[in-house]
């Protein structure tokens, strides 16, 4: 696995790259929760370390609930621009033989426990 060594050699990385690494590590250790119900439960029980919310979520009450829970429990909230991108990062896709993501499912909220 040349992921971490390639990053340290390059020096700084952008927020999206760092977020992908965090999500990949959390997926490996079974620490990723997605979907409103599961995310809200984890946030309300203060089990969440970080919450990631897609800006293009089409349900305003969904965004309001997640933001309110994060504010109430002082859980860091990161916003990303696209729910398809977030779904891919959270592993909600199939990887083809060329290593490209296929059949990506959009995901509006991901919580890292």
N, CA, C and O atoms as a GROMACS GRO file, in nm:
protein
  452
    1UNK      N    1   0.085  -0.120   0.000
    1UNK     CA    2   0.000   0.000   0.000
    1UNK      C    3   0.088   0.124   0.000
    1UNK      O    4   0.162   0.148   0.095
    2UNK      N    5   0.081   0.202  -0.107
    2UNK     CA    6   0.167   0.319  -0.116
    2UNK      C    7   0.093   0.449  -0.083
    2UNK      O    8   0.146   0.557  -0.109
    3UNK      N    9  -0.027   0.442  -0.026
    3UNK     CA   10  -0.107   0.560   0.006
    3UNK      C   11  -0.038   0.658   0.100
    3UNK      O   12  -0.007   0.769   0.058
    4UNK      N   13  -0.014   0.621   0.226
    4UNK     CA   14   0.044   0.716   0.321
    4UNK      C   15   0.183   0.764   0.284
    4UNK      O   16   0.214   0.881   0.302
    5UNK      N   17   0.270   0.674   0.233
    5UNK     CA   18   0.406   0.715   0.200
    5UNK      C   19   0.408   0.815   0.085
    5UNK      O   20   0.491   0.905   0.083
    6UNK      N   21   0.316   0.799  -0.011
    6UNK     CA   22   0.310   0.893  -0.123
    6UNK      C   23   0.268   1.031  -0.075
    6UNK      O   24   0.313   1.132  -0.129
    7UNK      N   25   0.181   1.036   0.026
    7UNK     CA   26   0.135   1.165   0.076
    7UNK      C   27   0.243   1.236   0.156
    7UNK      O   28   0.261   1.357   0.140
    8UNK      N   29   0.315   1.164   0.241
    8UNK     CA   30   0.416   1.229   0.322
    8UNK      C   31   0.531   1.279   0.236
    8UNK      O   32   0.594   1.379   0.269
    9UNK      N   33   0.560   1.210   0.128
    9UNK     CA   34   0.666   1.255   0.039
    9UNK      C   35   0.628   1.386  -0.030
    9UNK      O   36   0.714   1.470  -0.055
   10UNK      N   37   0.499   1.401  -0.062
   10UNK     CA   38   0.452   1.522  -0.129
   10UNK      C   39   0.435   1.640  -0.036
   10UNK      O   40   0.423   1.754  -0.083
   11UNK      N   41   0.434   1.618   0.095
   11UNK     CA   42   0.416   1.728   0.189
   11UNK      C   43   0.270   1.749   0.220
   11UNK      O   44   0.202   1.659   0.269
   12UNK      N   45   0.220   1.870   0.192
   12UNK     CA   46   0.082   1.906   0.228
   12UNK      C   47  -0.018   1.842   0.132
   12UNK      O   48   0.014   1.810   0.018
   13UNK      N   49  -0.140   1.822   0.183
   13UNK     CA   50  -0.249   1.771   0.100
   13UNK      C   51  -0.372   1.858   0.122
   13UNK      O   52  -0.383   1.926   0.223
   14UNK      N   53  -0.464   1.855   0.026
   14UNK     CA   54  -0.585   1.936   0.042
   14UNK      C   55  -0.686   1.865   0.131
   14UNK      O   56  -0.670   1.747   0.164
   15UNK      N   57  -0.790   1.936   0.169
   15UNK     CA   58  -0.890   1.885   0.262
   15UNK      C   59  -0.960   1.762   0.206
   15UNK      O   60  -0.983   1.666   0.280
   16UNK      N   61  -0.995   1.764   0.077
   16UNK     CA   62  -1.065   1.650   0.018
   16UNK      C   63  -0.981   1.523   0.021
   16UNK      O   64  -1.034   1.415   0.049
   17UNK      N   65  -0.852   1.535  -0.006
   17UNK     CA   66  -0.764   1.418  -0.002
   17UNK      C   67  -0.754   1.365   0.140
   17UNK      O   68  -0.759   1.244   0.162
   18UNK      N   69  -0.740   1.455   0.236
   18UNK     CA   70  -0.733   1.414   0.376
   18UNK      C   71  -0.863   1.345   0.419
   18UNK      O   72  -0.861   1.245   0.490
   19UNK      N   73  -0.975   1.401   0.374
   19UNK     CA   74  -1.106   1.345   0.408
   19UNK      C   75  -1.121   1.204   0.350
   19UNK      O   76  -1.175   1.115   0.416
   20UNK      N   77  -1.074   1.184   0.227
   20UNK     CA   78  -1.079   1.051   0.165
   20UNK      C   79  -0.997   0.951   0.246
   20UNK      O   80  -1.040   0.837   0.265
   21UNK      N   81  -0.880   0.992   0.292
   21UNK     CA   82  -0.795   0.904   0.372
   21UNK      C   83  -0.862   0.867   0.504
   21UNK      O   84  -0.860   0.751   0.546
   22UNK      N   85  -0.921   0.967   0.570
   22UNK     CA   86  -0.990   0.943   0.697
   22UNK      C   87  -1.106   0.846   0.676
   22UNK      O   88  -1.124   0.753   0.755
   23UNK      N   89  -1.184   0.869   0.570
   23UNK     CA   90  -1.297   0.780   0.542
   23UNK      C   91  -1.251   0.638   0.509
   23UNK      O   92  -1.313   0.541   0.550
   24UNK      N   93  -1.140   0.628   0.433
   24UNK     CA   94  -1.088   0.496   0.398
   24UNK      C   95  -1.046   0.420   0.524
   24UNK      O   96  -1.076   0.302   0.539
   25UNK      N   97  -0.975   0.488   0.613
   25UNK     CA   98  -0.933   0.424   0.738
   25UNK      C   99  -1.053   0.387   0.826
   25UNK      O  100  -1.055   0.281   0.887
   26UNK      N  101  -1.152   0.476   0.831
   26UNK     CA  102  -1.272   0.448   0.912
   26UNK      C  103  -1.350   0.330   0.854
   26UNK      O  104  -1.404   0.249   0.930
   27UNK      N  105  -1.356   0.319   0.720
   27UNK     CA  106  -1.423   0.204   0.657
   27UNK      C  107  -1.354   0.073   0.694
   27UNK      O  108  -1.420  -0.027   0.722
   28UNK      N  109  -1.222   0.075   0.694
   28UNK     CA  110  -1.145  -0.044   0.727
   28UNK      C  111  -1.176  -0.090   0.870
   28UNK      O  112  -1.187  -0.209   0.897
   29UNK      N  113  -1.191   0.007   0.961
   29UNK     CA  114  -1.214  -0.024   1.102
   29UNK      C  115  -1.362  -0.023   1.139
   29UNK      O  116  -1.396  -0.020   1.258
   30UNK      N  117  -1.451  -0.024   1.039
   30UNK     CA  118  -1.595  -0.030   1.059
   30UNK      C  119  -1.646   0.087   1.144
   30UNK      O  120  -1.726   0.068   1.236
   31UNK      N  121  -1.599   0.208   1.112
   31UNK     CA  122  -1.639   0.325   1.189
   31UNK      C  123  -1.717   0.426   1.109
   31UNK      O  124  -1.724   0.543   1.148
   32UNK      N  125  -1.777   0.385   0.996
   32UNK     CA  126  -1.852   0.479   0.912
   32UNK      C  127  -2.001   0.446   0.919
   32UNK      O  128  -2.042   0.331   0.904
   33UNK      N  129  -2.081   0.550   0.944
   33UNK     CA  130  -2.226   0.536   0.946
   33UNK      C  131  -2.282   0.631   0.841
   33UNK      O  132  -2.240   0.746   0.833
   34UNK      N  133  -2.378   0.584   0.759
   34UNK     CA  134  -2.439   0.672   0.660
   34UNK      C  135  -2.589   0.654   0.661
   34UNK      O  136  -2.640   0.551   0.706
   35UNK      N  137  -2.658   0.754   0.612
   35UNK     CA  138  -2.804   0.754   0.616
   35UNK      C  139  -2.852   0.838   0.733
   35UNK      O  140  -2.787   0.842   0.838
   36UNK      N  141  -2.965   0.904   0.716
   36UNK     CA  142  -3.015   0.997   0.817
   36UNK      C  143  -3.040   0.930   0.952
   36UNK      O  144  -2.998   0.981   1.055
   37UNK      N  145  -3.109   0.818   0.953
   37UNK     CA  146  -3.146   0.754   1.079
   37UNK      C  147  -3.024   0.712   1.159
   37UNK      O  148  -3.012   0.745   1.277
   38UNK      N  149  -2.932   0.639   1.095
   38UNK     CA  150  -2.811   0.593   1.163
   38UNK      C  151  -2.722   0.710   1.204
   38UNK      O  152  -2.666   0.710   1.314
   39UNK      N  153  -2.709   0.809   1.116
   39UNK     CA  154  -2.626   0.925   1.147
   39UNK      C  155  -2.684   1.003   1.264
   39UNK      O  156  -2.610   1.045   1.354
   40UNK      N  157  -2.815   1.024   1.264
   40UNK     CA  158  -2.879   1.098   1.373
   40UNK      C  159  -2.863   1.024   1.506
   40UNK      O  160  -2.841   1.086   1.609
   41UNK      N  161  -2.874   0.891   1.503
   41UNK     CA  162  -2.856   0.813   1.626
   41UNK      C  163  -2.714   0.829   1.680
   41UNK      O  164  -2.694   0.852   1.799
   42UNK      N  165  -2.615   0.818   1.591
   42UNK     CA  166  -2.475   0.830   1.633
   42UNK      C  167  -2.445   0.970   1.686
   42UNK      O  168  -2.374   0.985   1.785
   43UNK      N  169  -2.499   1.073   1.618
   43UNK     CA  170  -2.477   1.210   1.662
   43UNK      C  171  -2.543   1.234   1.798
   43UNK      O  172  -2.483   1.296   1.886
   44UNK      N  173  -2.665   1.187   1.815
   44UNK     CA  174  -2.740   1.211   1.938
   44UNK      C  175  -2.678   1.138   2.058
   44UNK      O  176  -2.684   1.187   2.170
   45UNK      N  177  -2.619   1.020   2.033
   45UNK     CA  178  -2.555   0.945   2.141
   45UNK      C  179  -2.412   0.992   2.166
   45UNK      O  180  -2.341   0.935   2.249
   46UNK      N  181  -2.370   1.094   2.096
   46UNK     CA  182  -2.234   1.151   2.107
   46UNK      C  183  -2.126   1.047   2.072
   46UNK      O  184  -2.017   1.050   2.128
   47UNK      N  185  -2.158   0.956   1.980
   47UNK     CA  186  -2.061   0.855   1.937
   47UNK      C  187  -1.979   0.906   1.819
   47UNK      O  188  -1.880   0.843   1.781
   48UNK      N  189  -2.018   1.018   1.763
   48UNK     CA  190  -1.954   1.067   1.640
   48UNK      C  191  -1.829   1.149   1.671
   48UNK      O  192  -1.828   1.229   1.764
   49UNK      N  193  -1.726   1.127   1.591
   49UNK     CA  194  -1.604   1.208   1.599
   49UNK      C  195  -1.610   1.321   1.496
   49UNK      O  196  -1.555   1.429   1.518
   50UNK      N  197  -1.679   1.294   1.384
   50UNK     CA  198  -1.683   1.387   1.272
   50UNK      C  199  -1.808   1.358   1.189
   50UNK      O  200  -1.849   1.243   1.176
   51UNK      N  201  -1.867   1.464   1.134
   51UNK     CA  202  -1.984   1.448   1.048
   51UNK      C  203  -1.955   1.518   0.915
   51UNK      O  204  -1.900   1.628   0.913
   52UNK      N  205  -1.991   1.454   0.805
   52UNK     CA  206  -1.971   1.511   0.672
   52UNK      C  207  -2.107   1.520   0.605
   52UNK      O  208  -2.180   1.421   0.596
   53UNK      N  209  -2.141   1.639   0.558
   53UNK     CA  210  -2.273   1.666   0.500
   53UNK      C  211  -2.257   1.716   0.357
   53UNK      O  212  -2.174   1.802   0.331
   54UNK      N  213  -2.336   1.661   0.265
   54UNK     CA  214  -2.333   1.705   0.125
   54UNK      C  215  -2.417   1.831   0.109
   54UNK      O  216  -2.530   1.838   0.156
   55UNK      N  217  -2.360   1.931   0.042
   55UNK     CA  218  -2.430   2.058   0.020
   55UNK      C  219  -2.549   2.043  -0.074
   55UNK      O  220  -2.647   2.116  -0.061
   56UNK      N  221  -2.542   1.950  -0.169
   56UNK     CA  222  -2.650   1.937  -0.266
   56UNK      C  223  -2.760   1.842  -0.220
   56UNK      O  224  -2.833   1.786  -0.302
   57UNK      N  225  -2.772   1.823  -0.091
   57UNK     CA  226  -2.882   1.746  -0.034
   57UNK      C  227  -3.012   1.818  -0.067
   57UNK      O  228  -3.025   1.938  -0.042
   58UNK      N  229  -3.109   1.745  -0.122
   58UNK     CA  230  -3.232   1.810  -0.168
   58UNK      C  231  -3.339   1.824  -0.060
   58UNK      O  232  -3.448   1.874  -0.087
   59UNK      N  233  -3.310   1.782   0.061
   59UNK     CA  234  -3.407   1.791   0.170
   59UNK      C  235  -3.357   1.889   0.277
   59UNK      O  236  -3.269   1.854   0.356
   60UNK      N  237  -3.410   2.013   0.280
   60UNK     CA  238  -3.359   2.114   0.374
   60UNK      C  239  -3.373   2.074   0.521
   60UNK      O  240  -3.288   2.110   0.602
   61UNK      N  241  -3.478   2.002   0.557
   61UNK     CA  242  -3.496   1.962   0.697
   61UNK      C  243  -3.389   1.860   0.740
   61UNK      O  244  -3.348   1.858   0.855
   62UNK      N  245  -3.347   1.779   0.648
   62UNK     CA  246  -3.240   1.681   0.671
   62UNK      C  247  -3.112   1.755   0.712
   62UNK      O  248  -3.049   1.722   0.812
   63UNK      N  249  -3.077   1.857   0.631
   63UNK     CA  250  -2.956   1.936   0.660
   63UNK      C  251  -2.970   2.009   0.793
   63UNK      O  252  -2.874   2.015   0.871
   64UNK      N  253  -3.088   2.063   0.819
   64UNK     CA  254  -3.111   2.138   0.943
   64UNK      C  255  -3.096   2.048   1.065
   64UNK      O  256  -3.036   2.089   1.165
   65UNK      N  257  -3.149   1.925   1.058
   65UNK     CA  258  -3.138   1.831   1.170
   65UNK      C  259  -2.993   1.794   1.197
   65UNK      O  260  -2.949   1.796   1.312
   66UNK      N  261  -2.919   1.761   1.093
   66UNK     CA  262  -2.779   1.721   1.109
   66UNK      C  263  -2.698   1.837   1.166
   66UNK      O  264  -2.617   1.818   1.257
   67UNK      N  265  -2.718   1.958   1.112
   67UNK     CA  266  -2.646   2.075   1.162
   67UNK      C  267  -2.680   2.102   1.309
   67UNK      O  268  -2.590   2.134   1.388
   68UNK      N  269  -2.807   2.090   1.346
   68UNK     CA  270  -2.848   2.115   1.484
   68UNK      C  271  -2.786   2.014   1.580
   68UNK      O  272  -2.739   2.051   1.687
   69UNK      N  273  -2.785   1.886   1.542
   69UNK     CA  274  -2.725   1.783   1.627
   69UNK      C  275  -2.575   1.806   1.644
   69UNK      O  276  -2.520   1.789   1.753
   70UNK      N  277  -2.508   1.845   1.535
   70UNK     CA  278  -2.364   1.873   1.542
   70UNK      C  279  -2.337   1.993   1.634
   70UNK      O  280  -2.244   1.989   1.715
   71UNK      N  281  -2.417   2.098   1.620
   71UNK     CA  282  -2.400   2.216   1.705
   71UNK      C  283  -2.426   2.184   1.852
   71UNK      O  284  -2.351   2.226   1.940
   72UNK      N  285  -2.532   2.108   1.878
   72UNK     CA  286  -2.571   2.077   2.015
   72UNK      C  287  -2.463   1.997   2.088
   72UNK      O  288  -2.437   2.021   2.206
   73UNK      N  289  -2.400   1.904   2.018
   73UNK     CA  290  -2.303   1.814   2.082
   73UNK      C  291  -2.158   1.850   2.049
   73UNK      O  292  -2.067   1.772   2.078
   74UNK      N  293  -2.135   1.968   1.989
   74UNK     CA  294  -2.001   2.015   1.952
   74UNK      C  295  -1.924   1.911   1.870
   74UNK      O  296  -1.809   1.879   1.899
   75UNK      N  297  -1.990   1.858   1.767
   75UNK     CA  298  -1.927   1.761   1.677
   75UNK      C  299  -1.887   1.836   1.550
   75UNK      O  300  -1.970   1.903   1.490
   76UNK      N  301  -1.761   1.825   1.509
   76UNK     CA  302  -1.717   1.896   1.387
   76UNK      C  303  -1.798   1.854   1.265
   76UNK      O  304  -1.824   1.735   1.244
   77UNK      N  305  -1.836   1.953   1.185
   77UNK     CA  306  -1.916   1.928   1.064
   77UNK      C  307  -1.838   1.979   0.944
   77UNK      O  308  -1.799   2.096   0.938
   78UNK      N  309  -1.816   1.892   0.847
   78UNK     CA  310  -1.748   1.929   0.723
   78UNK      C  311  -1.850   1.918   0.610
   78UNK      O  312  -1.924   1.820   0.602
   79UNK      N  313  -1.852   2.018   0.524
   79UNK     CA  314  -1.945   2.017   0.411
   79UNK      C  315  -1.868   1.987   0.283
   79UNK      O  316  -1.762   2.043   0.258
   80UNK      N  317  -1.925   1.897   0.202
   80UNK     CA  318  -1.870   1.869   0.069
   80UNK      C  319  -1.975   1.908  -0.033
   80UNK      O  320  -2.094   1.914  -0.001
   81UNK      N  321  -1.932   1.934  -0.156
   81UNK     CA  322  -2.025   1.990  -0.254
   81UNK      C  323  -2.117   1.888  -0.320
   81UNK      O  324  -2.223   1.927  -0.371
   82UNK      N  325  -2.081   1.761  -0.322
   82UNK     CA  326  -2.155   1.666  -0.404
   82UNK      C  327  -2.185   1.536  -0.328
   82UNK      O  328  -2.095   1.477  -0.269
   83UNK      N  329  -2.312   1.494  -0.328
   83UNK     CA  330  -2.348   1.371  -0.256
   83UNK      C  331  -2.298   1.244  -0.326
   83UNK      O  332  -2.276   1.142  -0.261
   84UNK      N  333  -2.281   1.249  -0.458
   84UNK     CA  334  -2.225   1.133  -0.530
   84UNK      C  335  -2.078   1.112  -0.491
   84UNK      O  336  -2.033   0.999  -0.472
   85UNK      N  337  -2.005   1.223  -0.479
   85UNK     CA  338  -1.865   1.216  -0.438
   85UNK      C  339  -1.856   1.158  -0.296
   85UNK      O  340  -1.771   1.073  -0.268
   86UNK      N  341  -1.943   1.206  -0.208
   86UNK     CA  342  -1.944   1.156  -0.070
   86UNK      C  343  -1.980   1.008  -0.066
   86UNK      O  344  -1.923   0.932   0.012
   87UNK      N  345  -2.076   0.966  -0.150
   87UNK     CA  346  -2.112   0.825  -0.157
   87UNK      C  347  -1.996   0.738  -0.202
   87UNK      O  348  -1.976   0.628  -0.150
   88UNK      N  349  -1.921   0.787  -0.300
   88UNK     CA  350  -1.803   0.713  -0.348
   88UNK      C  351  -1.699   0.701  -0.237
   88UNK      O  352  -1.644   0.594  -0.214
   89UNK      N  353  -1.673   0.812  -0.168
   89UNK     CA  354  -1.574   0.811  -0.059
   89UNK      C  355  -1.616   0.719   0.054
   89UNK      O  356  -1.531   0.658   0.120
   90UNK      N  357  -1.747   0.708   0.078
   90UNK     CA  358  -1.797   0.625   0.188
   90UNK      C  359  -1.810   0.478   0.148
   90UNK      O  360  -1.854   0.396   0.227
   91UNK      N  361  -1.770   0.445   0.025
   91UNK     CA  362  -1.772   0.307  -0.020
   91UNK      C  363  -1.905   0.259  -0.073
   91UNK      O  364  -1.927   0.138  -0.084
   92UNK      N  365  -1.995   0.351  -0.107
   92UNK     CA  366  -2.127   0.314  -0.159
   92UNK      C  367  -2.123   0.303  -0.311
   92UNK      O  368  -2.198   0.372  -0.381
   93UNK      N  369  -2.035   0.217  -0.362
   93UNK     CA  370  -2.020   0.200  -0.506
   93UNK      C  371  -1.954   0.066  -0.535
   93UNK      O  372  -1.906  -0.002  -0.444
   94UNK      N  373  -1.952   0.030  -0.661
   94UNK     CA  374  -1.879  -0.088  -0.708
   94UNK      C  375  -1.752  -0.039  -0.776
   94UNK      O  376  -1.754   0.064  -0.844
   95UNK      N  377  -1.643  -0.111  -0.760
   95UNK     CA  378  -1.517  -0.077  -0.826
   95UNK      C  379  -1.497  -0.175  -0.941
   95UNK      O  380  -1.497  -0.296  -0.921
   96UNK      N  381  -1.478  -0.121  -1.063
   96UNK     CA  382  -1.460  -0.209  -1.179
   96UNK      C  383  -1.315  -0.257  -1.189
   96UNK      O  384  -1.232  -0.222  -1.105
   97UNK      N  385  -1.286  -0.338  -1.291
   97UNK     CA  386  -1.152  -0.396  -1.305
   97UNK      C  387  -1.044  -0.292  -1.328
   97UNK      O  388  -0.927  -0.317  -1.299
   98UNK      N  389  -1.081  -0.175  -1.380
   98UNK     CA  390  -0.983  -0.068  -1.402
   98UNK      C  391  -0.963   0.017  -1.276
   98UNK      O  392  -0.882   0.110  -1.277
   99UNK      N  393  -1.036  -0.014  -1.169
   99UNK     CA  394  -1.022   0.062  -1.045
   99UNK      C  395  -1.108   0.186  -1.038
   99UNK      O  396  -1.092   0.268  -0.948
  100UNK      N  397  -1.200   0.200  -1.132
  100UNK     CA  398  -1.290   0.317  -1.134
  100UNK      C  399  -1.420   0.283  -1.062
  100UNK      O  400  -1.467   0.170  -1.066
  101UNK      N  401  -1.477   0.385  -0.996
  101UNK     CA  402  -1.603   0.365  -0.924
  101UNK      C  403  -1.719   0.359  -1.023
  101UNK      O  404  -1.730   0.443  -1.112
  102UNK      N  405  -1.804   0.260  -1.007
  102UNK     CA  406  -1.924   0.244  -1.090
  102UNK      C  407  -2.045   0.232  -0.998
  102UNK      O  408  -2.033   0.192  -0.882
  103UNK      N  409  -2.162   0.266  -1.052
  103UNK     CA  410  -2.288   0.254  -0.977
  103UNK      C  411  -2.277   0.324  -0.841
  103UNK      O  412  -2.311   0.265  -0.738
  104UNK      N  413  -2.231   0.447  -0.842
  104UNK     CA  414  -2.215   0.523  -0.718
  104UNK      C  415  -2.352   0.564  -0.666
  104UNK      O  416  -2.434   0.619  -0.740
  105UNK      N  417  -2.375   0.539  -0.539
  105UNK     CA  418  -2.499   0.579  -0.473
  105UNK      C  419  -2.473   0.710  -0.399
  105UNK      O  420  -2.376   0.720  -0.324
  106UNK      N  421  -2.559   0.808  -0.420
  106UNK     CA  422  -2.544   0.935  -0.350
  106UNK      C  423  -2.566   0.919  -0.201
  106UNK      O  424  -2.648   0.837  -0.158
  107UNK      N  425  -2.494   0.996  -0.122
  107UNK     CA  426  -2.505   0.989   0.023
  107UNK      C  427  -2.500   1.132   0.078
  107UNK      O  428  -2.403   1.203   0.055
  108UNK      N  429  -2.603   1.173   0.149
  108UNK     CA  430  -2.609   1.311   0.196
  108UNK      C  431  -2.535   1.333   0.327
  108UNK      O  432  -2.492   1.445   0.355
  109UNK      N  433  -2.520   1.229   0.408
  109UNK     CA  434  -2.456   1.246   0.538
  109UNK      C  435  -2.377   1.121   0.575
  109UNK      O  436  -2.425   1.009   0.561
  110UNK      N  437  -2.254   1.144   0.623
  110UNK     CA  438  -2.170   1.035   0.671
  110UNK      C  439  -2.117   1.076   0.808
  110UNK      O  440  -2.076   1.191   0.827
  111UNK      N  441  -2.117   0.983   0.902
  111UNK     CA  442  -2.064   1.008   1.036
  111UNK      C  443  -1.951   0.911   1.061
  111UNK      O  444  -1.963   0.791   1.033
  112UNK      N  445  -1.841   0.962   1.116
  112UNK     CA  446  -1.728   0.878   1.154
  112UNK      C  447  -1.730   0.862   1.305
  112UNK      O  448  -1.727   0.960   1.379
  113UNK      N  449  -1.736   0.736   1.350
  113UNK     CA  450  -1.743   0.708   1.494
  113UNK      C  451  -1.605   0.685   1.552
  113UNK      O  452  -1.591   0.661   1.672
   0.00000   0.00000   0.00000
